[in-house]
Each structure stands twice: as structure tokens, then as C-alpha cells.
Amino acid sequence: MSIDMQELLSLSSEEKRVIAETLWESLLLEDENDSLTEDEKQLLQQRFNAFENGKTKLNDWEEVKERIIGNRK
């Protein structure tokens, strides 16, 4: 497999989103070596749909890390 990661990273946000969405959908369709239960697949699809429809707030990794570390203090 020959993929130029720098070329991918230089794509526009919209182009990256389309590629990510296409890859995600292809993973959902693969049945080989599939270890997810039907309930897990359904939950992931619901979460992805909520993300796609703008109903999910995304968090920056630094914010998430701070919440996790902050809860330990």
C-alpha cells in the first residue's frame, strides 16, 4: 500500500471529511474479522449519525485529558 500521508494531510477539511466518512462506512460494511456485536454496531452508527447531523459536541483531546486528570485530583 502506498499512501502519501503528507498529501492526505494537505487536503481541505471537506476532502478529509469525505475520505474519513468513506473509510468509516467501508469498515461498517466489512464482515470479515468483525468482533462487534450488533448492539455495538448500532450504537456506533447512532453516534456517527449524531456527529454527522451536528447533534454531538466534539471535544479537543487536551480538554478531555484535563477533565480526566482533573477528576483524579
N, C-alpha and C positions, 0 to 999 in steps of 0.2 A: 504494500500500500504506500502510495506516495502522495502525501498531502502537505502542501506548503502552509504551515501554521501561520506564518507571518502574513501571507496573502489573506487567509481567513480573518485574521485579526484586523486587517486593514479595511475590511468590508464595512459598509454602513450598518447602523443599528438595525435597520429594517431587513437588510440582507442576512445579517446574523440571526435575527429572529426567525426568518423563514427557514434557514438551514436548521436551526435548533428544533423548530417545530416539526420539520420533516423527519429529522433523526428520531425525535421523541415518538412520533407516530409509527415509524418503522419498528421501533423497539416494542411498542404495544402490540404490533401485529405478529411479531416473532413468537412462535410456539415452541421452538427448539430450546432446550435447556431452561425452560420457563419455570421458575420456582415460586412465583407469586400465586397466591390463591385468588379465586375470582373476587372475593371481598376486597382484597388488597388492590387488585386491578381497578375495581370500581371506585375505590377511594382515591387512588391516584388520578383517575380520569376526572373525577369530580373536582379535585383540587386544581388540575390543569385547566379545566373549563372555567373555574372561578378566576384563575390567573388570566386566562385569555380574555375574559369578559370584563376585566378591570375590577373585579369584586374582591381581590386579595391584595393586601398591602405587603410589598416586599420589604425585607429588612437587609440592611447592609451588614456584612459579616462582623465588622467592628462593633456595631450596635448589639448584635446577638451575643458576641463574646463578652461585651461589657455586662449585659444582663445576666449571663451565666456566672461570670466571675463575681459580679456584684451580689448575687444571691448567696454566694458562699461566705461572704464577709460577715 
